[in-house]
């Protein structure tokens, strides 16, 4: 029974070994398929070859009988008493004069006494007048209980006689059957040896062909043991794409783990200063302790919101699987922002069948931040245009507000930066949009709206269709 590969799964008390599902053996499948196919081909070929060779041996046997038959016909003539006689020795084979030797001849005529070879002794070859053989006719006979015969016969009219004489030559099939048996035994042994050799070759080919997969397994084991971080061995061209994808997956996981560690460090560093301020104010029993706690807690909340949004995007990222319809997301955000800012008119235009390689929640968050900012800081009109361009889906969010000075357009993406402090907010909206867009290999840029005169935000995300 095959043993199942296992993997480590961490739990609260430590790693456990979980058996992976195993369905048969690839090597056994390949060898079994090769063995069955070899068996089918060799059986069919052996059967056909046996028929051909057996027919050839039988035809050679028959040719010898027919030669004797022609000798009898050529030397036969009618004697004074109307019986058949031979002008010369028709068959010089000694077996024709040895009783029951296995080689016989006989001449028969209707109403005439049979003229047999001495080897027949007291037996006679069966003769019937139901057919007229002008050509040599071969057949097997079991008329002698203890001996199977191969018979050739032909009818002829000898000059000087009106009788249709039947000339027959018969020989025991023992020699013919022995040759065919030897032939078949040789074929079976040869084909069995050939099948065994081909199956062994298929097994060696299978083990040798699948050896790179064992090398991949060894490389992965080395990675689990910390001895390497990539499958670096040279692989055949058929296995190389799988190894490249495996290395890419490992690199992707390492990048996500590094991003998670970096964000955890950034969050810890961002929370350290507010916590220190609160701790100092509490230790000194400052009169403005409550205001200090509120102010620093607001700062910590902004940092937590920002890093949580980025962590969610990183965790959900997967360019090969993430897919979101653009138009339903736009309509959802439009309804939500419209309920918050009822005085703002939001117009959305563009094709409805576009999709992006982004998770729906992240797309909603980016569009929500941009459209809400346009509604909050604009003069009452927001115009959203969506379109496809060179493998990307481009979103243009315009408002009729006062816009952002060109020298401030880079700084505004920093966390916590707000140009208008008179309206509520955390100053994280654009920073979150930029970070999440970059995670999905997209971009965001600020420009001036030529139509509305306010701010134009250009968001580009990878297209999925």
Secondary structure, DSSP 8 states (H G I E B T S, - for coil): -----EEEEEETTEEEEEE----S-HHHHHHHHHHHHHHHHHHHHHHHHHHHHHHHHHHHHHHHHHHHHHHHHHHEEE-TTS-EEESS-S---GGGGSTT-SEEEEEEETTS--EE-GGGTT------SS---SS-EEEEEEEETTEEEEEEEEEEE-TT--SEEEEEEEEETHHHHHHHHHHHHHHHHHHHHHHHHHHHHHHHHHHHHTHHHHHHHHHHHHHHTTS-SS--S---HHHHHHHHHHHHHHHHHHHHHHHHHHHHHHHHHHHHHHHHHHHHHHHTT-TTHHHHHHHHHHHHHHHHHHHHHHHHHHHH--TTT--EEHHHHHHHHHHHHHHH-TT-EEEEES-S--EESS-HHHHHHHHHHHHHHHHHHSSSEEEEEEEEETTEEEEEEEESS----GGGTTGGGSTT--S-TTS---S-HHHHHHHHHHHTT-EEEEEE-TTTSSEEEEEEEEB--
